């Protein structure tokens, strides 16, 4: 039986290769203009973070696998039953 660490490594290596390819091919591509006011205002309206299973929506905040945090809290799986 594979350990948790072995399972993680088996998934991490292909993902790392994919990200390295994206960075090599598109790393200098500009995706946004940001003002000082947006920085101080919590980055509203600015797409500023890439994460494979979640996204930092510029208006709604964190989305995890497409769901907002309040939506995740409403799922049956999160009720602890």
HUQUI-V732025 format. One record per residue. N is the residue number from 1. RES is the residue in one small letter. PSI is psi in whole degrees, -180 to 180 (none if undefined). OMEGA is omega in whole degrees, -180 to 180 (NA if undefined). Layout:
((N:RES:PSI:OMEGA) (N:RES:PSI:OMEGA))
This chain:
((1:x:132:-179) (2:x:142:177) (3:x:166:178) (4:x:-41:-180) (5:x:-42:179) (6:x:-39:178) (7:x:-42:179) (8:x:-48:-179) (9:x:-40:-179) (10:x:-29:178) (11:x:-32:-175) (12:x:-42:-175) (13:x:-49:177) (14:x:-36:179) (15:x:-42:178) (16:x:-43:179) (17:x:-42:180) (18:x:-45:-180) (19:x:-42:178) (20:x:-39:178) (21:x:-45:179) (22:x:-45:180) (23:x:-41:-180) (24:x:-43:-176) (25:x:-30:-171) (26:x:11:-173) (27:x:-27:-179) (28:x:1:-179) (29:x:126:179) (30:x:132:-178) (31:x:-9:-177) (32:x:156:167) (33:x:135:-176) (34:x:138:178) (35:x:162:176) (36:x:-42:180) (37:x:-39:178) (38:x:-39:178) (39:x:-49:-180) (40:x:-24:-179) (41:x:16:177) (42:x:19:176) (43:x:25:177) (44:x:134:179) (45:x:3:-178) (46:x:121:173) (47:x:112:-169) (48:x:7:-179) (49:x:138:176) (50:x:127:178) (51:x:135:-171) (52:x:-39:-176) (53:x:-1:177) (54:x:167:178) (55:x:147:175) (56:x:95:-179) (57:x:132:-176) (58:x:-17:180) (59:x:-42:-175) (60:x:-15:-177) (61:x:-152:-175) (62:x:134:170) (63:x:128:179) (64:x:114:-177) (65:x:41:176) (66:x:-7:-178) (67:x:144:172) (68:x:164:180) (69:x:-44:176) (70:x:-36:178) (71:x:-38:178) (72:x:-41:180) (73:x:-28:-178) (74:x:-10:-178) (75:x:148:179) (76:x:-34:-178) (77:x:-29:-177) (78:x:-6:-177) (79:x:-14:179) (80:x:7:179) (81:x:none:NA))
